[in-house]
Amino acid sequence: MSISAIESVLQQMRATAVQAGFAPASTAAAAPAESGGFAAELKRSLVNISGAQNHAYGQAEAFELGKPGVALNDVMVDLQKANVAFQTGIQVRNRLVAAYQEVMSLQA
């Protein structure tokens, strides 16, 4: 797995977060080198995933409690957005682990 592939996945995650409304558009436009590199970008993505999940679960709880202004369709959409973000994070983790294992096997 190359660095460009990882950068591509991160760019897709940023675009998805902006599209879903979980990250400001300025975050997506920032270059990774300017914002602290790969580790900072990964951390930012994880924070966005966590925020999406917290928001979705908060919406679900508000709906269950019968608070006004919380529609079932909004809750379901938020839960699906959080699920997609989480699954994307899992795939990034799996690819990072696979890349690490590949690099470690090259040294042997």
N, C-alpha and C positions, 0 to 999 in steps of 0.2 A: 504494500500500500504506500503510495507516494504522498508527499506533503500536499501536492496540489489536489489530490482526492480528498484529503482531510479538510483542506481549506474550502473546497467545493461544498462539502457536507455542512460545514459551519455557516457558509453563506446561505445555504438553503434554510438552515435553522433560524438564522437572523431574519430572513425574508418571511418565514412562516410566523415568527413571533410578532413582527411588525404588522403583518396581515391580520393576525388574530387580535391585535390591539394590546399585546403584553409588553411591547418594547417600543420606545420612541423611534421615529424614523431616523433620527441622528445616530442612533446606535448601529443601525444597519449600514450607514454610510461610512462609519469609522473604519479605517484600515487596521488590521490586526497588529501591525508593527507599532502603530501610534498608540494603541490602547493596552499595551503590556504583553502582547504576543499570544501564543497559543493557549497557555495556561489561563490567562485572564479571560480569553474568549470562551474557553470551556467552562470556567467558573460562572461567567455571565449567562451562558446557556442553561446551566443547571439552576441558577437562581430564577431564570425566566420560567423554566419547567415547574419549579416549586411554586412560584407565584401563580401560575395557571391552575395548578392543582388546588392550592389554597382558595383561590377565587371560586373555582367550580364547587368545591365542597361547601364553601360558605353560602353560595347560591342554593345548593341542594338543601342545606339546613334551614335557610330562610324559607324556602318553599314548604318544607315539612312543617315548619312552625306556623304556616299560613300568613306570613307577612304580605301586606299588599304590595303590588308592583312587581312581583316575582312570578313570571309565567313558566309553566312546565317546559315549553319549547325552548326558552332561553336556558333553563337549567340543563336540559339534555344536550344542547349545542355546546355549552361551556364544558360539560363533562366529556364530550367527544373531543373537543379541542385539547383538553388536558391529557386525555388518553393518547391522542396522536403525538403530542409533544413528548410524553413519557416514552412511547414506543420509539420515537426518533432518537431520544437520548440513549435508550438501550442499544439501538443499532450502532450508534457512534461508539459506545463503550465496547461493544463486541468487536468492531473494526479496530479500535485501538489495541485491544488485547491481542487480536490476531496479528496486527503489525508488530507488536512487541515480541510475540512468540517467534515470528519470522526473523526478526533482527537477532534475537537470542540464538536461534538455530544457525544463523550464519557464522557466529563466532566459534562454534564447535568444530 
